[in-house]
Amino acid sequence: PDLANALYLTSLRDDAMGRFWVCPHSIRGESMEDIAEEINKFLDKEVEGVRVISPWMVKSLGLFTTHSAELKEMLPWWIHDYTVDDSEFCELFDVQPMTFEQSIKETVLSYKTIH
């Protein structure tokens, strides 16, 4: 939802074109486990749920599938904290991201609608 709104807002301003923007986001200090736990709150009970797998398991799966082999390149971003600063966008466009809980809920509901 925040991304769609950010795309809309940037389309309204000529001075926003041709720049790199970090769109508003609500993940601020949550771990991958926190995100998975929040997603699972909104999944139907018959769905198994989302889990975080260990780095060694990602690497092991890479021996058998190409897709999993490519995932290991993302491990540094998944296992170490990092911060993405959206303050420039939020200040210029006078917006704030949804709450963490609301953004997860809307994302899961959107997924359910499509699938």
Secondary structure, DSSP 8 states (H G I E B T S, - for coil): -HHHHHHHHHHT-GGGTTS--------SS--HHHHHHHHHHHS-TTS-------HHHHHHHTTT-HHHHHHGGGHHHHHS------HHHHHHHT-----HHHHHHHHHHHHHHH-
